Amino acid sequence: MSFQFDLLEDKVEFFQATDLKALEKRINEQIDINKAIMLAVHSVSHQMHVDENGRTFYSAVVHFKAKR
């Protein structure tokens, strides 16, 4: 039996929350987790949506890349 380890080069993660503070907290927690596997934030894209009842939803896409 042989093991082969490949480095994770890219990782894209999606986040959503009902308020901006919770969204930021989730992203920061995942940044800390991904640091352990040598990934750093490459880019962040975010969006806000208001539904027909006036509730706001926040979402973000974070692209992590291997540190070089």
mmCIF file of the N, C-alpha and C atoms, coordinates in Angstrom:
data_MODEL
# 
_entry.id   MODEL 
# 
loop_
_atom_site.group_PDB 
_atom_site.id 
_atom_site.type_symbol 
_atom_site.label_atom_id 
_atom_site.label_alt_id 
_atom_site.label_comp_id 
_atom_site.label_asym_id 
_atom_site.label_entity_id 
_atom_site.label_seq_id 
_atom_site.pdbx_PDB_ins_code 
_atom_site.Cartn_x 
_atom_site.Cartn_y 
_atom_site.Cartn_z 
_atom_site.occupancy 
_atom_site.B_iso_or_equiv 
_atom_site.pdbx_formal_charge 
_atom_site.auth_seq_id 
_atom_site.auth_comp_id 
_atom_site.auth_asym_id 
_atom_site.auth_atom_id 
_atom_site.pdbx_PDB_model_num 
ATOM 1   N N  . MET A 1 1  ? 0.847   -1.169 0.000  1.00 0.00 ? 1  MET A N  1 
ATOM 2   C CA . MET A 1 1  ? 0.000   0.000  0.000  1.00 0.00 ? 1  MET A CA 1 
ATOM 3   C C  . MET A 1 1  ? 0.899   1.241  0.000  1.00 0.00 ? 1  MET A C  1 
ATOM 4   N N  . SER A 1 2  ? 0.599   2.158  -0.876 1.00 0.00 ? 2  SER A N  1 
ATOM 5   C CA . SER A 1 2  ? 1.383   3.388  -0.929 1.00 0.00 ? 2  SER A CA 1 
ATOM 6   C C  . SER A 1 2  ? 0.455   4.589  -0.763 1.00 0.00 ? 2  SER A C  1 
ATOM 7   N N  . PHE A 1 3  ? 1.014   5.603  -0.161 1.00 0.00 ? 3  PHE A N  1 
ATOM 8   C CA . PHE A 1 3  ? 0.276   6.839  0.047  1.00 0.00 ? 3  PHE A CA 1 
ATOM 9   C C  . PHE A 1 3  ? 0.887   7.922  -0.812 1.00 0.00 ? 3  PHE A C  1 
ATOM 10  N N  . GLN A 1 4  ? 0.028   8.734  -1.382 1.00 0.00 ? 4  GLN A N  1 
ATOM 11  C CA . GLN A 1 4  ? 0.502   9.867  -2.162 1.00 0.00 ? 4  GLN A CA 1 
ATOM 12  C C  . GLN A 1 4  ? -0.197  11.112 -1.645 1.00 0.00 ? 4  GLN A C  1 
ATOM 13  N N  . PHE A 1 5  ? 0.593   12.104 -1.288 1.00 0.00 ? 5  PHE A N  1 
ATOM 14  C CA . PHE A 1 5  ? 0.048   13.352 -0.780 1.00 0.00 ? 5  PHE A CA 1 
ATOM 15  C C  . PHE A 1 5  ? 0.206   14.433 -1.826 1.00 0.00 ? 5  PHE A C  1 
ATOM 16  N N  . ASP A 1 6  ? -0.885  15.060 -2.181 1.00 0.00 ? 6  ASP A N  1 
ATOM 17  C CA . ASP A 1 6  ? -0.863  16.186 -3.106 1.00 0.00 ? 6  ASP A CA 1 
ATOM 18  C C  . ASP A 1 6  ? -1.205  17.450 -2.331 1.00 0.00 ? 6  ASP A C  1 
ATOM 19  N N  . LEU A 1 7  ? -0.499  18.501 -2.653 1.00 0.00 ? 7  LEU A N  1 
ATOM 20  C CA . LEU A 1 7  ? -0.791  19.782 -2.018 1.00 0.00 ? 7  LEU A CA 1 
ATOM 21  C C  . LEU A 1 7  ? -2.061  20.373 -2.606 1.00 0.00 ? 7  LEU A C  1 
ATOM 22  N N  . LEU A 1 8  ? -2.850  20.956 -1.752 1.00 0.00 ? 8  LEU A N  1 
ATOM 23  C CA . LEU A 1 8  ? -4.048  21.651 -2.179 1.00 0.00 ? 8  LEU A CA 1 
ATOM 24  C C  . LEU A 1 8  ? -3.614  23.016 -2.700 1.00 0.00 ? 8  LEU A C  1 
ATOM 25  N N  . GLU A 1 9  ? -3.847  23.280 -3.971 1.00 0.00 ? 9  GLU A N  1 
ATOM 26  C CA . GLU A 1 9  ? -3.415  24.534 -4.593 1.00 0.00 ? 9  GLU A CA 1 
ATOM 27  C C  . GLU A 1 9  ? -4.459  25.641 -4.460 1.00 0.00 ? 9  GLU A C  1 
ATOM 28  N N  . ASP A 1 10 ? -5.713  25.298 -4.713 1.00 0.00 ? 10 ASP A N  1 
ATOM 29  C CA . ASP A 1 10 ? -6.812  26.264 -4.693 1.00 0.00 ? 10 ASP A CA 1 
ATOM 30  C C  . ASP A 1 10 ? -7.986  25.682 -3.922 1.00 0.00 ? 10 ASP A C  1 
ATOM 31  N N  . LYS A 1 11 ? -8.717  26.576 -3.279 1.00 0.00 ? 11 LYS A N  1 
ATOM 32  C CA . LYS A 1 11 ? -9.914  26.172 -2.559 1.00 0.00 ? 11 LYS A CA 1 
ATOM 33  C C  . LYS A 1 11 ? -10.872 27.351 -2.573 1.00 0.00 ? 11 LYS A C  1 
ATOM 34  N N  . VAL A 1 12 ? -12.108 27.114 -2.957 1.00 0.00 ? 12 VAL A N  1 
ATOM 35  C CA . VAL A 1 12 ? -13.128 28.159 -2.980 1.00 0.00 ? 12 VAL A CA 1 
ATOM 36  C C  . VAL A 1 12 ? -14.207 27.780 -1.977 1.00 0.00 ? 12 VAL A C  1 
ATOM 37  N N  . GLU A 1 13 ? -14.550 28.708 -1.100 1.00 0.00 ? 13 GLU A N  1 
ATOM 38  C CA . GLU A 1 13 ? -15.560 28.441 -0.084 1.00 0.00 ? 13 GLU A CA 1 
ATOM 39  C C  . GLU A 1 13 ? -16.638 29.517 -0.126 1.00 0.00 ? 13 GLU A C  1 
ATOM 40  N N  . PHE A 1 14 ? -17.861 29.099 0.164  1.00 0.00 ? 14 PHE A N  1 
ATOM 41  C CA . PHE A 1 14 ? -19.018 29.980 0.137  1.00 0.00 ? 14 PHE A CA 1 
ATOM 42  C C  . PHE A 1 14 ? -19.559 30.144 1.549  1.00 0.00 ? 14 PHE A C  1 
ATOM 43  N N  . PHE A 1 15 ? -19.958 31.366 1.886  1.00 0.00 ? 15 PHE A N  1 
ATOM 44  C CA . PHE A 1 15 ? -20.468 31.679 3.213  1.00 0.00 ? 15 PHE A CA 1 
ATOM 45  C C  . PHE A 1 15 ? -21.745 32.492 3.072  1.00 0.00 ? 15 PHE A C  1 
ATOM 46  N N  . GLN A 1 16 ? -22.646 32.334 4.059  1.00 0.00 ? 16 GLN A N  1 
ATOM 47  C CA . GLN A 1 16 ? -23.847 33.164 4.083  1.00 0.00 ? 16 GLN A CA 1 
ATOM 48  C C  . GLN A 1 16 ? -24.264 33.404 5.522  1.00 0.00 ? 16 GLN A C  1 
ATOM 49  N N  . ALA A 1 17 ? -24.919 34.535 5.742  1.00 0.00 ? 17 ALA A N  1 
ATOM 50  C CA . ALA A 1 17 ? -25.381 34.899 7.085  1.00 0.00 ? 17 ALA A CA 1 
ATOM 51  C C  . ALA A 1 17 ? -26.461 35.961 6.955  1.00 0.00 ? 17 ALA A C  1 
ATOM 52  N N  . THR A 1 18 ? -27.148 36.180 8.059  1.00 0.00 ? 18 THR A N  1 
ATOM 53  C CA . THR A 1 18 ? -28.210 37.190 8.050  1.00 0.00 ? 18 THR A CA 1 
ATOM 54  C C  . THR A 1 18 ? -27.709 38.556 8.494  1.00 0.00 ? 18 THR A C  1 
ATOM 55  N N  . ASP A 1 19 ? -26.471 38.620 9.019  1.00 0.00 ? 19 ASP A N  1 
ATOM 56  C CA . ASP A 1 19 ? -25.893 39.924 9.326  1.00 0.00 ? 19 ASP A CA 1 
ATOM 57  C C  . ASP A 1 19 ? -24.403 39.907 9.007  1.00 0.00 ? 19 ASP A C  1 
ATOM 58  N N  . LEU A 1 20 ? -23.886 41.075 8.793  1.00 0.00 ? 20 LEU A N  1 
ATOM 59  C CA . LEU A 1 20 ? -22.504 41.224 8.333  1.00 0.00 ? 20 LEU A CA 1 
ATOM 60  C C  . LEU A 1 20 ? -21.487 40.751 9.368  1.00 0.00 ? 20 LEU A C  1 
ATOM 61  N N  . LYS A 1 21 ? -21.776 40.982 10.630 1.00 0.00 ? 21 LYS A N  1 
ATOM 62  C CA . LYS A 1 21 ? -20.850 40.584 11.701 1.00 0.00 ? 21 LYS A CA 1 
ATOM 63  C C  . LYS A 1 21 ? -20.702 39.062 11.758 1.00 0.00 ? 21 LYS A C  1 
ATOM 64  N N  . ALA A 1 22 ? -21.802 38.334 11.612 1.00 0.00 ? 22 ALA A N  1 
ATOM 65  C CA . ALA A 1 22 ? -21.761 36.859 11.622 1.00 0.00 ? 22 ALA A CA 1 
ATOM 66  C C  . ALA A 1 22 ? -21.016 36.332 10.402 1.00 0.00 ? 22 ALA A C  1 
ATOM 67  N N  . LEU A 1 23 ? -21.216 36.974 9.261  1.00 0.00 ? 23 LEU A N  1 
ATOM 68  C CA . LEU A 1 23 ? -20.511 36.569 8.043  1.00 0.00 ? 23 LEU A CA 1 
ATOM 69  C C  . LEU A 1 23 ? -19.004 36.758 8.211  1.00 0.00 ? 23 LEU A C  1 
ATOM 70  N N  . GLU A 1 24 ? -18.618 37.886 8.745  1.00 0.00 ? 24 GLU A N  1 
ATOM 71  C CA . GLU A 1 24 ? -17.200 38.163 8.967  1.00 0.00 ? 24 GLU A CA 1 
ATOM 72  C C  . GLU A 1 24 ? -16.596 37.152 9.947  1.00 0.00 ? 24 GLU A C  1 
ATOM 73  N N  . LYS A 1 25 ? -17.332 36.808 10.979 1.00 0.00 ? 25 LYS A N  1 
ATOM 74  C CA . LYS A 1 25 ? -16.844 35.838 11.966 1.00 0.00 ? 25 LYS A CA 1 
ATOM 75  C C  . LYS A 1 25 ? -16.611 34.476 11.323 1.00 0.00 ? 25 LYS A C  1 
ATOM 76  N N  . ARG A 1 26 ? -17.561 34.022 10.503 1.00 0.00 ? 26 ARG A N  1 
ATOM 77  C CA . ARG A 1 26 ? -17.414 32.726 9.825  1.00 0.00 ? 26 ARG A CA 1 
ATOM 78  C C  . ARG A 1 26 ? -16.206 32.712 8.900  1.00 0.00 ? 26 ARG A C  1 
ATOM 79  N N  . ILE A 1 27 ? -16.018 33.793 8.164  1.00 0.00 ? 27 ILE A N  1 
ATOM 80  C CA . ILE A 1 27 ? -14.890 33.870 7.233  1.00 0.00 ? 27 ILE A CA 1 
ATOM 81  C C  . ILE A 1 27 ? -13.574 33.865 8.007  1.00 0.00 ? 27 ILE A C  1 
ATOM 82  N N  . ASN A 1 28 ? -13.485 34.639 9.078  1.00 0.00 ? 28 ASN A N  1 
ATOM 83  C CA . ASN A 1 28 ? -12.250 34.695 9.872  1.00 0.00 ? 28 ASN A CA 1 
ATOM 84  C C  . ASN A 1 28 ? -11.919 33.344 10.500 1.00 0.00 ? 28 ASN A C  1 
ATOM 85  N N  . GLU A 1 29 ? -12.939 32.615 10.949 1.00 0.00 ? 29 GLU A N  1 
ATOM 86  C CA . GLU A 1 29 ? -12.702 31.278 11.504 1.00 0.00 ? 29 GLU A CA 1 
ATOM 87  C C  . GLU A 1 29 ? -12.123 30.346 10.437 1.00 0.00 ? 29 GLU A C  1 
ATOM 88  N N  . GLN A 1 30 ? -12.659 30.435 9.234  1.00 0.00 ? 30 GLN A N  1 
ATOM 89  C CA . GLN A 1 30 ? -12.178 29.561 8.156  1.00 0.00 ? 30 GLN A CA 1 
ATOM 90  C C  . GLN A 1 30 ? -10.784 29.970 7.692  1.00 0.00 ? 30 GLN A C  1 
ATOM 91  N N  . ILE A 1 31 ? -10.469 31.240 7.739  1.00 0.00 ? 31 ILE A N  1 
ATOM 92  C CA . ILE A 1 31 ? -9.115  31.700 7.407  1.00 0.00 ? 31 ILE A CA 1 
ATOM 93  C C  . ILE A 1 31 ? -8.109  31.064 8.354  1.00 0.00 ? 31 ILE A C  1 
ATOM 94  N N  . ASP A 1 32 ? -8.427  31.040 9.643  1.00 0.00 ? 32 ASP A N  1 
ATOM 95  C CA . ASP A 1 32 ? -7.534  30.424 10.626 1.00 0.00 ? 32 ASP A CA 1 
ATOM 96  C C  . ASP A 1 32 ? -7.361  28.931 10.372 1.00 0.00 ? 32 ASP A C  1 
ATOM 97  N N  . ILE A 1 33 ? -8.436  28.260 10.012 1.00 0.00 ? 33 ILE A N  1 
ATOM 98  C CA . ILE A 1 33 ? -8.364  26.821 9.720  1.00 0.00 ? 33 ILE A CA 1 
ATOM 99  C C  . ILE A 1 33 ? -7.500  26.575 8.481  1.00 0.00 ? 33 ILE A C  1 
ATOM 100 N N  . ASN A 1 34 ? -7.691  27.387 7.460  1.00 0.00 ? 34 ASN A N  1 
ATOM 101 C CA . ASN A 1 34 ? -6.951  27.177 6.212  1.00 0.00 ? 34 ASN A CA 1 
ATOM 102 C C  . ASN A 1 34 ? -5.481  27.560 6.317  1.00 0.00 ? 34 ASN A C  1 
ATOM 103 N N  . LYS A 1 35 ? -5.131  28.408 7.279  1.00 0.00 ? 35 LYS A N  1 
ATOM 104 C CA . LYS A 1 35 ? -3.719  28.716 7.509  1.00 0.00 ? 35 LYS A CA 1 
ATOM 105 C C  . LYS A 1 35 ? -2.955  27.457 7.885  1.00 0.00 ? 35 LYS A C  1 
ATOM 106 N N  . ALA A 1 36 ? -3.621  26.552 8.600  1.00 0.00 ? 36 ALA A N  1 
ATOM 107 C CA . ALA A 1 36 ? -2.984  25.305 9.036  1.00 0.00 ? 36 ALA A CA 1 
ATOM 108 C C  . ALA A 1 36 ? -2.610  24.414 7.850  1.00 0.00 ? 36 ALA A C  1 
ATOM 109 N N  . ILE A 1 37 ? -3.331  24.544 6.752  1.00 0.00 ? 37 ILE A N  1 
ATOM 110 C CA . ILE A 1 37 ? -2.993  23.750 5.560  1.00 0.00 ? 37 ILE A CA 1 
ATOM 111 C C  . ILE A 1 37 ? -2.321  24.612 4.485  1.00 0.00 ? 37 ILE A C  1 
ATOM 112 N N  . MET A 1 38 ? -1.705  25.705 4.959  1.00 0.00 ? 38 MET A N  1 
ATOM 113 C CA . MET A 1 38 ? -0.870  26.573 4.114  1.00 0.00 ? 38 MET A CA 1 
ATOM 114 C C  . MET A 1 38 ? -1.633  27.253 2.974  1.00 0.00 ? 38 MET A C  1 
ATOM 115 N N  . LEU A 1 39 ? -2.868  27.644 3.235  1.00 0.00 ? 39 LEU A N  1 
ATOM 116 C CA . LEU A 1 39 ? -3.644  28.387 2.246  1.00 0.00 ? 39 LEU A CA 1 
ATOM 117 C C  . LEU A 1 39 ? -3.865  29.807 2.745  1.00 0.00 ? 39 LEU A C  1 
ATOM 118 N N  . ALA A 1 40 ? -3.770  30.754 1.843  1.00 0.00 ? 40 ALA A N  1 
ATOM 119 C CA . ALA A 1 40 ? -3.990  32.161 2.175  1.00 0.00 ? 40 ALA A CA 1 
ATOM 120 C C  . ALA A 1 40 ? -5.113  32.705 1.284  1.00 0.00 ? 40 ALA A C  1 
ATOM 121 N N  . VAL A 1 41 ? -5.733  33.781 1.727  1.00 0.00 ? 41 VAL A N  1 
ATOM 122 C CA . VAL A 1 41 ? -6.820  34.401 0.958  1.00 0.00 ? 41 VAL A CA 1 
ATOM 123 C C  . VAL A 1 41 ? -6.247  35.033 -0.298 1.00 0.00 ? 41 VAL A C  1 
ATOM 124 N N  . HIS A 1 42 ? -6.825  34.664 -1.431 1.00 0.00 ? 42 HIS A N  1 
ATOM 125 C CA . HIS A 1 42 ? -6.429  35.241 -2.713 1.00 0.00 ? 42 HIS A CA 1 
ATOM 126 C C  . HIS A 1 42 ? -7.405  36.353 -3.107 1.00 0.00 ? 42 HIS A C  1 
ATOM 127 N N  . SER A 1 43 ? -8.702  36.085 -2.933 1.00 0.00 ? 43 SER A N  1 
ATOM 128 C CA . SER A 1 43 ? -9.701  37.105 -3.248 1.00 0.00 ? 43 SER A CA 1 
ATOM 129 C C  . SER A 1 43 ? -10.990 36.836 -2.482 1.00 0.00 ? 43 SER A C  1 
ATOM 130 N N  . VAL A 1 44 ? -11.768 37.900 -2.314 1.00 0.00 ? 44 VAL A N  1 
ATOM 131 C CA . VAL A 1 44 ? -13.057 37.817 -1.630 1.00 0.00 ? 44 VAL A CA 1 
ATOM 132 C C  . VAL A 1 44 ? -14.076 38.578 -2.467 1.00 0.00 ? 44 VAL A C  1 
ATOM 133 N N  . SER A 1 45 ? -15.232 37.962 -2.646 1.00 0.00 ? 45 SER A N  1 
ATOM 134 C CA . SER A 1 45 ? -16.333 38.616 -3.341 1.00 0.00 ? 45 SER A CA 1 
ATOM 135 C C  . SER A 1 45 ? -17.558 38.505 -2.440 1.00 0.00 ? 45 SER A C  1 
ATOM 136 N N  . HIS A 1 46 ? -18.309 39.581 -2.290 1.00 0.00 ? 46 HIS A N  1 
ATOM 137 C CA . HIS A 1 46 ? -19.458 39.526 -1.398 1.00 0.00 ? 46 HIS A CA 1 
ATOM 138 C C  . HIS A 1 46 ? -20.662 40.200 -2.027 1.00 0.00 ? 46 HIS A C  1 
ATOM 139 N N  . GLN A 1 47 ? -21.823 39.871 -1.490 1.00 0.00 ? 47 GLN A N  1 
ATOM 140 C CA . GLN A 1 47 ? -23.065 40.377 -2.035 1.00 0.00 ? 47 GLN A CA 1 
ATOM 141 C C  . GLN A 1 47 ? -24.097 40.487 -0.916 1.00 0.00 ? 47 GLN A C  1 
ATOM 142 N N  . MET A 1 48 ? -25.047 41.405 -1.084 1.00 0.00 ? 48 MET A N  1 
ATOM 143 C CA . MET A 1 48 ? -26.142 41.559 -0.137 1.00 0.00 ? 48 MET A CA 1 
ATOM 144 C C  . MET A 1 48 ? -27.451 41.477 -0.910 1.00 0.00 ? 48 MET A C  1 
ATOM 145 N N  . HIS A 1 49 ? -28.409 40.791 -0.320 1.00 0.00 ? 49 HIS A N  1 
ATOM 146 C CA . HIS A 1 49 ? -29.710 40.630 -0.962 1.00 0.00 ? 49 HIS A CA 1 
ATOM 147 C C  . HIS A 1 49 ? -30.803 40.980 0.042  1.00 0.00 ? 49 HIS A C  1 
ATOM 148 N N  . VAL A 1 50 ? -31.821 41.695 -0.402 1.00 0.00 ? 50 VAL A N  1 
ATOM 149 C CA . VAL A 1 50 ? -32.982 42.004 0.431  1.00 0.00 ? 50 VAL A CA 1 
ATOM 150 C C  . VAL A 1 50 ? -34.179 41.294 -0.183 1.00 0.00 ? 50 VAL A C  1 
ATOM 151 N N  . ASP A 1 51 ? -34.844 40.438 0.619  1.00 0.00 ? 51 ASP A N  1 
ATOM 152 C CA . ASP A 1 51 ? -35.989 39.713 0.075  1.00 0.00 ? 51 ASP A CA 1 
ATOM 153 C C  . ASP A 1 51 ? -37.254 40.577 0.128  1.00 0.00 ? 51 ASP A C  1 
ATOM 154 N N  . GLU A 1 52 ? -38.361 40.018 -0.319 1.00 0.00 ? 52 GLU A N  1 
ATOM 155 C CA . GLU A 1 52 ? -39.608 40.790 -0.412 1.00 0.00 ? 52 GLU A CA 1 
ATOM 156 C C  . GLU A 1 52 ? -40.156 41.211 0.950  1.00 0.00 ? 52 GLU A C  1 
ATOM 157 N N  . ASN A 1 53 ? -39.687 40.562 2.034  1.00 0.00 ? 53 ASN A N  1 
ATOM 158 C CA . ASN A 1 53 ? -40.119 40.924 3.384  1.00 0.00 ? 53 ASN A CA 1 
ATOM 159 C C  . ASN A 1 53 ? -39.179 41.918 4.056  1.00 0.00 ? 53 ASN A C  1 
ATOM 160 N N  . GLY A 1 54 ? -38.162 42.348 3.348  1.00 0.00 ? 54 GLY A N  1 
ATOM 161 C CA . GLY A 1 54 ? -37.233 43.330 3.891  1.00 0.00 ? 54 GLY A CA 1 
ATOM 162 C C  . GLY A 1 54 ? -36.070 42.737 4.668  1.00 0.00 ? 54 GLY A C  1 
ATOM 163 N N  . ARG A 1 55 ? -35.961 41.413 4.704  1.00 0.00 ? 55 ARG A N  1 
ATOM 164 C CA . ARG A 1 55 ? -34.844 40.770 5.412  1.00 0.00 ? 55 ARG A CA 1 
ATOM 165 C C  . ARG A 1 55 ? -33.601 40.798 4.524  1.00 0.00 ? 55 ARG A C  1 
ATOM 166 N N  . THR A 1 56 ? -32.472 41.034 5.159  1.00 0.00 ? 56 THR A N  1 
ATOM 167 C CA . THR A 1 56 ? -31.221 41.077 4.400  1.00 0.00 ? 56 THR A CA 1 
ATOM 168 C C  . THR A 1 56 ? -30.455 39.770 4.571  1.00 0.00 ? 56 THR A C  1 
ATOM 169 N N  . PHE A 1 57 ? -29.799 39.366 3.505  1.00 0.00 ? 57 PHE A N  1 
ATOM 170 C CA . PHE A 1 57 ? -28.953 38.188 3.504  1.00 0.00 ? 57 PHE A CA 1 
ATOM 171 C C  . PHE A 1 57 ? -27.613 38.583 2.903  1.00 0.00 ? 57 PHE A C  1 
ATOM 172 N N  . TYR A 1 58 ? -26.554 38.158 3.536  1.00 0.00 ? 58 TYR A N  1 
ATOM 173 C CA . TYR A 1 58 ? -25.206 38.452 3.059  1.00 0.00 ? 58 TYR A CA 1 
ATOM 174 C C  . TYR A 1 58 ? -24.543 37.148 2.647  1.00 0.00 ? 58 TYR A C  1 
ATOM 175 N N  . SER A 1 59 ? -23.817 37.212 1.562  1.00 0.00 ? 59 SER A N  1 
ATOM 176 C CA . SER A 1 59 ? -23.071 36.037 1.119  1.00 0.00 ? 59 SER A CA 1 
ATOM 177 C C  . SER A 1 59 ? -21.684 36.480 0.665  1.00 0.00 ? 59 SER A C  1 
ATOM 178 N N  . ALA A 1 60 ? -20.768 35.527 0.710  1.00 0.00 ? 60 ALA A N  1 
ATOM 179 C CA . ALA A 1 60 ? -19.399 35.816 0.287  1.00 0.00 ? 60 ALA A CA 1 
ATOM 180 C C  . ALA A 1 60 ? -18.781 34.557 -0.313 1.00 0.00 ? 60 ALA A C  1 
ATOM 181 N N  . VAL A 1 61 ? -17.908 34.783 -1.259 1.00 0.00 ? 61 VAL A N  1 
ATOM 182 C CA . VAL A 1 61 ? -17.103 33.714 -1.853 1.00 0.00 ? 61 VAL A CA 1 
ATOM 183 C C  . VAL A 1 61 ? -15.654 34.074 -1.571 1.00 0.00 ? 61 VAL A C  1 
ATOM 184 N N  . VAL A 1 62 ? -14.927 33.151 -0.943 1.00 0.00 ? 62 VAL A N  1 
ATOM 185 C CA . VAL A 1 62 ? -13.526 33.384 -0.623 1.00 0.00 ? 62 VAL A CA 1 
ATOM 186 C C  . VAL A 1 62 ? -12.691 32.367 -1.369 1.00 0.00 ? 62 VAL A C  1 
ATOM 187 N N  . HIS A 1 63 ? -11.730 32.873 -2.138 1.00 0.00 ? 63 HIS A N  1 
ATOM 188 C CA . HIS A 1 63 ? -10.818 32.025 -2.903 1.00 0.00 ? 63 HIS A CA 1 
ATOM 189 C C  . HIS A 1 63 ? -9.504  31.957 -2.138 1.00 0.00 ? 63 HIS A C  1 
ATOM 190 N N  . PHE A 1 64 ? -9.137  30.753 -1.735 1.00 0.00 ? 64 PHE A N  1 
ATOM 191 C CA . PHE A 1 64 ? -7.865  30.524 -1.040 1.00 0.00 ? 64 PHE A CA 1 
ATOM 192 C C  . PHE A 1 64 ? -6.874  29.919 -2.021 1.00 0.00 ? 64 PHE A C  1 
ATOM 193 N N  . LYS A 1 65 ? -5.607  30.325 -1.906 1.00 0.00 ? 65 LYS A N  1 
ATOM 194 C CA . LYS A 1 65 ? -4.543  29.771 -2.745 1.00 0.00 ? 65 LYS A CA 1 
ATOM 195 C C  . LYS A 1 65 ? -3.366  29.376 -1.864 1.00 0.00 ? 65 LYS A C  1 
ATOM 196 N N  . ALA A 1 66 ? -2.588  28.438 -2.361 1.00 0.00 ? 66 ALA A N  1 
ATOM 197 C CA . ALA A 1 66 ? -1.422  27.960 -1.618 1.00 0.00 ? 66 ALA A CA 1 
ATOM 198 C C  . ALA A 1 66 ? -0.408  29.092 -1.488 1.00 0.00 ? 66 ALA A C  1 
ATOM 199 N N  . LYS A 1 67 ? 0.196   29.171 -0.314 1.00 0.00 ? 67 LYS A N  1 
ATOM 200 C CA . LYS A 1 67 ? 1.245   30.170 -0.081 1.00 0.00 ? 67 LYS A CA 1 
ATOM 201 C C  . LYS A 1 67 ? 2.500   29.736 -0.821 1.00 0.00 ? 67 LYS A C  1 
ATOM 202 N N  . ARG A 1 68 ? 3.142   30.656 -1.478 1.00 0.00 ? 68 ARG A N  1 
ATOM 203 C CA . ARG A 1 68 ? 4.367   30.336 -2.245 1.00 0.00 ? 68 ARG A CA 1 
ATOM 204 C C  . ARG A 1 68 ? 5.500   31.184 -1.751 1.00 0.00 ? 68 ARG A C  1 
# 
